Amino acid sequence: MDLTVTTRPFVLPFWNARIAPELLAGRNVLVAAHGNSLRALMWRNVGITRTAQPLAEAQEIIRFWHRYVMDKIFDSPEGWECQNLLTTSLLVTHAAELRKESRGVHYRTDHPKTDDAHFRKHIEIVKAN
């Protein structure tokens, strides 16, 4: 039995830019707001019961936040945590979209059956060059 999956390249939008410390004022409020919104989004759209449309919407929203947050250099662990949560959330949402089946506690209403022939394996997502 083959236990590997080849997936299409998945590009994470990363940028490296320095911003002046004075522009970071109030940044912790931004980070906290994103954390609460991200938690709610993931529970609502990528939680236990999943469907294609909410998964696609979640990816679109997370990519929007990526464009706003990922190019910042934070002075605090909370900022780095926000960037890590956005990256992880995007990867989880993408993997959930790729798995067109129900498995374990994750139920796809649009794909209610388990599909061992195509998905009894790990999904590997690698950074595209």
C-alpha positions in Angstrom: 0.0 0.0 0.0 1.4 3.4 -1.0 1.3 5.9 1.9 2.4 9.1 0.1 0.4 11.7 -1.7 1.7 14.1 -4.3 -0.2 17.4 -4.1 -0.2 20.4 -6.3 2.3 23.1 -5.3 0.9 25.3 -2.5 2.3 28.7 -2.2 2.3 30.6 1.1 2.6 34.3 0.7 5.6 35.3 2.6 7.3 38.7 2.5 10.2 40.2 4.5 10.0 43.9 5.2 11.2 46.0 8.0 8.9 48.6 9.5 9.9 51.4 11.8 9.2 50.7 15.6 6.9 53.8 15.8 4.6 52.1 13.2 4.2 49.1 15.6 2.3 51.2 18.1 -1.0 49.4 18.9 0.2 46.2 17.1 -0.8 44.0 20.1 -4.5 45.1 19.6 -4.2 44.0 16.0 -2.7 40.6 17.0 -5.4 40.0 19.6 -8.2 40.9 17.2 -6.8 38.5 14.5 -6.4 35.7 17.1 -10.0 35.9 18.2 -11.3 36.2 14.6 -9.1 33.4 13.4 -10.3 31.1 16.2 -13.9 31.8 15.3 -13.3 31.4 11.6 -11.5 28.0 12.1 -14.2 26.7 14.3 -17.1 27.8 12.1 -15.6 26.9 8.6 -12.9 24.3 9.3 -14.2 22.6 12.4 -15.7 19.1 12.8 -18.3 19.4 10.1 -16.9 20.7 6.8 -18.1 21.6 3.3 -16.2 22.9 0.3 -17.6 26.4 0.2 -16.8 27.4 3.8 -13.3 25.9 3.4 -12.7 28.0 0.3 -14.1 31.1 2.1 -11.8 30.4 5.1 -8.8 30.2 2.8 -9.7 33.5 1.2 -10.1 35.3 4.5 -6.9 33.8 5.9 -5.0 34.9 2.7 -6.4 38.4 3.2 -5.1 38.5 6.7 -1.8 37.0 5.5 -1.3 40.0 3.2 -1.8 42.4 6.1 0.2 40.6 8.8 2.9 38.5 7.2 5.0 41.4 6.0 5.4 42.9 9.4 8.4 42.4 11.8 7.0 42.1 15.3 8.7 43.0 18.5 6.7 40.6 20.7 6.0 36.9 20.8 2.3 37.6 20.3 3.0 39.0 16.8 5.1 35.9 15.9 2.3 33.7 17.3 -0.2 35.5 15.1 1.9 34.9 12.0 2.4 31.2 13.0 -1.3 30.8 13.6 -2.2 32.3 10.2 0.3 30.0 8.5 -0.9 26.9 10.3 -4.5 27.7 9.8 -3.9 28.2 6.0 -2.2 24.8 5.8 -4.9 23.0 7.8 -7.6 24.6 5.7 -5.9 23.7 2.5 -5.4 20.0 3.6 -9.0 19.8 4.7 -10.1 21.0 1.3 -7.9 18.5 -0.5 -9.3 15.6 1.5 -12.7 15.0 -0.2 -14.0 12.4 2.3 -15.1 12.0 5.9 -12.5 10.5 8.2 -12.4 10.2 12.0 -14.3 13.0 13.6 -14.0 15.3 10.6 -17.2 15.0 8.5 -17.5 16.4 5.0 -21.2 16.9 4.3 -20.4 17.1 0.6 -18.3 13.8 0.8 -19.9 11.8 3.6 -18.2 8.4 2.9 -14.6 7.4 3.8 -12.5 6.9 0.6 -9.6 4.6 1.5 -8.7 4.2 -2.1 -7.7 7.8 -2.5 -7.2 9.1 1.0 -5.8 6.4 3.3 -2.5 8.2 3.4 -0.9 11.4 4.6 -1.2 14.7 2.7 2.2 16.4 2.4 2.3 20.1 1.6 5.7 21.5 0.7 6.9 25.0 0.1 7.1 25.8 -3.7 10.4 27.2 -4.9 
